[in-house]
Amino acid sequence: MKTITFLILVCFILVSCNNKTPNNILMNEITTDPVTKPPVREVIPDTLVKVSKPFTLNGDECYWEHKLINDEEIIIKLFDYKTHKLLLKHHDVYPPPNYNKNNYFDEINKESLEDVNFDGYTDILKSYSGNMAMNDRVYVYLFDHKEGIYISADDLEANRIELIDKKNRKLITHNEYRYETDSIIHHFDKAGKIKFTDEFSHCRILEDTTWIDYKTYRKIVNSETIEEKTQSDTIRWE
């Protein structure tokens, strides 16, 4: 009787050992996900790249590389043709309407290349049109001949450029706001530095039933207002 009991115990132990995996996990403890999920695919934006032919700019051979992404934003780069050194990078959310034209870069150079600070070197303007005048923008990049690159000139940015007066070294820009406009005249010296700025602003403010027009003139030197004059006119509505 004892022998039979011992044999039954041995058989039970052997069966228990066979039901385990090499990692000592019972087979009925292993679960699998019945739903197989597909791998997540990386979304690559639709990008259209255009590269210009080399052209001479400030004595060096350069070329444009423009990338239009999803027809919504554009990344603009200017390179040195020989060294491939990056000379300018500009990013904007306003795609150009003429991007697919064959003469696209010819139009870009015709509209963009100007000496706006009158130092004898060609600078770069990037203009974009919004859904209204106050959303228009002209970005200005001045050529730094010592570094050989283009530097963003934030103080010259505006909704539009009204006049580039080479004879008198004046750059006139214009901005529009909801109830205000301004016209700014930047006066440059021979080295391309701003000597002083004339700022003319026109602002209209509504107080109860009365519109008040303010016309202000400021003369700015080294970012400081050294002269200011204001004239106001009142219009009453019956």
C-alpha positions, 0 to 999 in steps of 0.5 A, a space after each residue: 500500500 505504501 508503495 502504491 501511494 509513493 508511486 502516485 506522488 512521484 507521478 503527480 510531481 512529474 506532471 507538474 514539472 512538465 506543465 512549466 515553461 523554461 522560465 518556470 511559468 505555468 502554461 495557463 498563466 501565459 496570455 496573448 493579446 487577441 488584437 494585433 495592432 499594426 505598426 505606427 507609420 511615420 507621417 512625412 509631410 509633402 515637401 516640394 523642393 526647388 533649387 535655383 541656378 547659381 547667380 552672382 550676389 555681392 561678388 560671390 556665386 550663390 544659389 537658393 533652396 526653397 522648401 514648400 511644406 504641405 503647401 502651407 509654409 516655406 523654408 528659404 535658404 541661401 547658400 554660397 555656391 562654392 562652399 555651400 555655406 549657409 548665408 540666410 535662412 527664413 521661415 514663413 507660413 505664407 506660401 508664394 502663389 508663383 511657386 510652380 512657375 518656371 521663372 520663379 527664381 527670376 521673380 524672386 531675385 527681381 523683387 528681393 534684391 535691393 540695397 536698402 541701407 545704401 552701403 553699396 551691398 545688395 540686401 534681401 527683402 522677403 515680402 508676403 501678403 496676408 488677408 488684409 493690409 495689416 497682415 502684410 509683412 516685409 522682412 529685411 535682411 542686411 548684408 554683413 560684408 565682414 561676416 559674409 552673411 545676411 542679418 535680420 533687421 527687425 527695426 526695418 520690418 513693416 507692412 510695406 516699403 513705400 520708397 527706397 530713396 537712394 539719392 537721399 539715403 532714405 528708406 520709407 516704410 508704412 504700417 497699418 493697425 486697426 485704428 492707427 497708421 504710421 509712416 517711418 523715414 529711416 535716414 542712413 549714413 554712408 556706412 549703412 547705419 541709421 543716423 535718425 528716424 522720423 516717425 509720423 503716426 495717425 491714431 483715431 480713438 473713440 470716446 463715447 460719441 466723440 472720435 479724437 484724431 491724434 497726429 504725432 511726430 517723433 524724432 528717434 536717435 539711437 532708439 531714444 525719442 529726442 523730439 515729439 509733437 502731437 496734434 489732436 482734432 475732435 469729431 462729434 457725432 450727433 
